[in-house]
Amino acid sequence: QVRLVESGGGLVQPGGSLRLSCAGSGFTFGVYRMSWYRQTPGKERELVAGETSTRGRTNYADSVLGRFTLSRDSAKNTVYLQMNSLKREDTAVYYCNAVPRYNSALNYWGQGTQVTVSS
């Protein structure tokens, strides 16, 4: 079965950096489109960074463009989210998402990892 486990969250000061990891198992990593979402209390879950149907092309939310970078290490079945120049408004639970290219109706989620940006 598809499993996703996020890690790397924590408390960081404004302007700092964190790298989140999403370790996948139980699926062929190369045929899944990977994304990162985040959610804050009382708000809808929003897409932060998402791989597209085009290899190497990633969409980013306007609020994180230029600060966050999604990358993958297929050999390790792991996707990363490098977060730089963090702001207080980046505080959220971050979730990893996987969608198979052969069936976009399927969605797989990790348990989430908390990121708190505060002085």
N, C-alpha and C positions, 0 to 999 in steps of 0.2 A: 504494500500500500504506500501511497505517496505520503511522505512525512516531511515537514519543514520545521526547523528549530532555529529561532533567532537568538542572537547573543550580542553582547557588546554595549548595551545600553548602560546608562548611569547618570551621575550628576556631573555637570561641567559648567564652568563659568562662561558668560557671554564672550564671544570671540574665540573660544576654544574649539577643539576638534574631537570627533569620535568616529570610529569605524564600526559599523554594524555588520554582522555576518548572518547569513542564512544558509544553514547546512541542509541539503536535501538528501533523501534516500528513497528507495523503492520505485524509482522511475528513471527513464532515460533522459538525462539532463539536457542533452542537446536538442530535443524536440519539444521542450517546454519554454514558454515565454515567461520570464521572471519580472516581477515588479515589487516595488516598495510602496506601501501606503502608511498613513498615520491617522490617528484619531485622538481628539481631545474631548473632555467631558462636555456633553451637550451639543456636539457637532458631528456632522456626518464624516465618515471615513473618506479621506481624500487621497488621490494618487499623488505620490511624491516623485517617483521616477519609474518609468516602465519601458521595458524592451518592446519593440514593435515587430511587425512581421518581416521587417527588413533587418538582416543581420548587421549588427554594429550600430543600429540607429536606436537611440533612447530618447523618450520624451520626458521632460522635466516640468514640474509645476513652476509657474513664473516666480513664485516666492522663494524658490531654492536654486533657480538657474544661476550657474556660475559658482555656486557654493557647494553643491552636492554632486557626487559622481557615482553612478552605478557601474559596477564591473562584475565579471564572473571569472571563476577558475573552474572550467568544466572538468578537469582532471580530479579536482577535489569535490565536485558536486556542490559548489558553494558560490553564492552571490553576495556581494558586498555593497554597502552604501557608505562611502566616505563623506563625512559631513564636516565642513570647515566653516569658519567665521560664524559660529552658531549664535543664534539670537534667542531671546526669551520666548518668542512666538513659535520657535521650533519645538518647544516642550510638547510631548505627545507620546502615546504608545505607538511604536512602529511595528508594522506587520509585513511579513514576506508573503508574496502571492505567486502561485504558479498556475499557468493555463496551458494545456497541451495544444500544440499547433494543429493536431488532427481532430480536435473536438473542443471548440471554444466554449461550449456550454458547461464544461467542467471547471470548477474553481477549487484550489487548495490553498489553505491558509496555515501559517504558523501561529504560535500562541501569543506572540507579541513581546516586545522588549521596551521598557520604559526609558525615555530620554528626558531628562530635566535640565533645563538651562537656567541657571540662577546664580546670583552673586552670594 
